[in-house]
Amino acid sequence: RALEDLCNKVWWHFVQNGGGLISISKRNPDAPWDLRVLAEKLRSEVRKATFEIPNREDIVDAFSRLLGENGQHTHWVYLNKGTHEENDREEFDQAIVDDIVRCLMQLDAAVQS
């Protein structure tokens, strides 16, 4: 839920600093937003924007650390495991959880200014 909220804040931060329309696809009208697709799109739009976005590097860095290059990145797997019951996975590694929290805090701080 924290990342969902922060994606909304990043989107508003993008718009308030000169960004325009961001298009996101959904699987069907009743489906919730695919959080990974939204986060990847926001990272991409913030990264390639031709206008000044305060704390751009912090936003892109935090998203990059959370998302990795594919859906099997450890941070993303942990975030996903938090929403799905998977008995075959081991307990969370505290260092990875700490880094996820740092990334979320970095995103939050980046859009507060």
DAGI-V333439 format. One record per pair of residues at least 6 apart in sequence whose ideal C-beta (glycine too) atoms are under 7 Angstrom apart, sorted by the first residue. I is the first residue (numbers start at 1). J is the second residue. D is the distance in Angstrom with one decimal. If there is no record, write none. Layout:
# DAGI-V333439
i->{I | I}
j->{J | J}
d->{D | D}
This chain:
# DAGI-V333439
i->{2 | 3 | 3 | 3 | 3 | 4 | 6 | 6 | 6 | 7 | 7 | 7 | 7 | 9 | 10 | 10 | 10 | 10 | 11 | 11 | 13 | 14 | 14 | 14 | 17 | 17 | 17 | 17 | 18 | 19 | 19 | 22 | 22 | 24 | 24 | 24 | 24 | 25 | 26 | 36 | 36 | 36 | 39 | 39 | 40 | 42 | 43 | 43 | 43 | 43 | 46 | 46 | 46 | 46 | 47 | 54 | 55 | 55 | 58 | 58 | 59 | 59 | 62 | 62 | 62 | 65 | 65 | 65 | 66 | 66 | 66 | 66 | 66 | 67 | 67 | 68 | 68 | 74 | 75 | 75 | 75 | 78 | 78 | 78 | 78 | 79 | 81}
j->{104 | 35 | 39 | 79 | 104 | 35 | 104 | 107 | 108 | 35 | 38 | 39 | 42 | 111 | 42 | 59 | 107 | 111 | 22 | 42 | 111 | 45 | 46 | 53 | 51 | 52 | 53 | 54 | 51 | 45 | 49 | 41 | 45 | 33 | 37 | 38 | 41 | 37 | 33 | 67 | 71 | 76 | 63 | 67 | 67 | 63 | 60 | 63 | 64 | 67 | 53 | 56 | 59 | 60 | 60 | 113 | 110 | 113 | 106 | 110 | 107 | 110 | 103 | 106 | 107 | 75 | 99 | 103 | 75 | 76 | 79 | 100 | 103 | 73 | 76 | 75 | 76 | 96 | 96 | 99 | 100 | 92 | 96 | 97 | 100 | 100 | 89}
d->{5.2 | 6.3 | 6.8 | 6.4 | 6.5 | 6.0 | 6.3 | 4.6 | 6.1 | 7.0 | 5.2 | 5.8 | 6.0 | 4.5 | 5.1 | 6.0 | 6.5 | 5.7 | 6.6 | 6.2 | 4.2 | 6.3 | 6.0 | 6.6 | 6.7 | 6.8 | 5.0 | 6.6 | 4.1 | 6.7 | 6.3 | 6.1 | 5.6 | 6.5 | 6.3 | 5.6 | 5.7 | 6.9 | 6.5 | 7.0 | 6.6 | 6.9 | 5.7 | 5.9 | 6.1 | 6.7 | 5.8 | 3.8 | 6.6 | 6.8 | 5.8 | 5.9 | 5.2 | 5.8 | 5.0 | 5.7 | 3.7 | 6.4 | 5.5 | 4.1 | 6.4 | 4.9 | 4.4 | 4.3 | 4.6 | 6.4 | 6.9 | 5.1 | 5.0 | 6.5 | 6.9 | 6.8 | 5.0 | 6.5 | 5.8 | 6.4 | 5.9 | 5.7 | 6.5 | 6.8 | 5.5 | 6.0 | 5.9 | 6.8 | 6.1 | 6.7 | 6.0}
